[in-house]
Amino acid sequence: MTQARAYTNIALIKYWGKSDITWNLPTSSSIGLTLDQLYTDTRVDLTDDLKQDQFILDGQLASNPRIIKVLDFVRQQTGSHKYAKITSENHVPNSAGLASSASAFAAFALAASDSYGLPTDRPSLSRLARLGSGSASRSVYGGFSIWYQGYDHQSSFAQSILDPVDFGIRVIDVLTDKKTKKIPSSQGMQRAQSSPDYSNWLSQSKMQIREMIAAIKNKDIEKIGLIAERNAMGMHALNRSADKPFDYFAGETWAVINDIHRLYHAGIPAFATIDAGPNVKVITDSRSCQKVADQLKNFGEILIQKPGPGVVHV
Ligand code: PMV
């Protein structure tokens, strides 16, 4: 038996497209910041009496084809024929709107690698986590990390940029909407790739990766925020210009963004980023985060997050 814990991460430069669906190879590299509040604990037990893999999520029997896909890969790598019992708990305070496949597959990668005797160095874990969910490759690391695009399973892995984070960056989740049924990220990516602006977004993203690494090394929160916001807006513009246009933004998404811009123009560092859903995350600093949170609390539940750790045994 082995149990692991991993935290969610927010993409500052987004992963938004696949070059290979089976291996979850991305069309571009991405950069994430692992956060400290939301995590998943996952335990893997190998027993001889199971006739198939069994997955228990938050106390309930569940099914997830991506877990089976990762386990089949692990068994193929190790020659093992054992089935696994996977017990997973999401620690997501007060809401379901934040459940994350990133923390789940990062924790699962460590617990499964340990149980089946695969290497547990971080690049190897990031490859395995990637097979379940691309963004999970970054949650293997604490602080800032980059997931290199690569061109095959071996070359597409994540690495640390900075951990621990020795400056006061903060990320505030503004939970305006916990229920909206969203388009799953894989489907969203596939549709976005039909946008006539897609290749332009990819070349922008390549430049932004370099700028973002420099901004992180310079501990420049304003630059980090400005680049992240531009990258996120570009991603969502792709969705709106796709063959079959769609939009993750909902009623209050723009209202929150406009307030963030007002704060920025009033001299407060506050920048927006949004993933495959309607909720806005604000990039800010330790000095301003309470003020920003107070300004935005009328929109919904607020969660202030600091940089968090990489995947560990628990
Ligand atoms: O890892 P997935 O398949 O859930 O996709 C994540 C997509 C975004 O969250 C929108 C961007 C990212 O890089 O995390």
Boltz pocket constraint, residues with backbone or C-beta under 6 A from the ligand:
constraints:
  - pocket:
      binder: B
      contacts: [[A, 9], [A, 10], [A, 11], [A, 13], [A, 14], [A, 15], [A, 16], [A, 30], [A, 101], [A, 102], [A, 133], [A, 134], [A, 135], [A, 136], [A, 185], [A, 186], [A, 274], [A, 275], [A, 276]]
      max_distance: 6.0
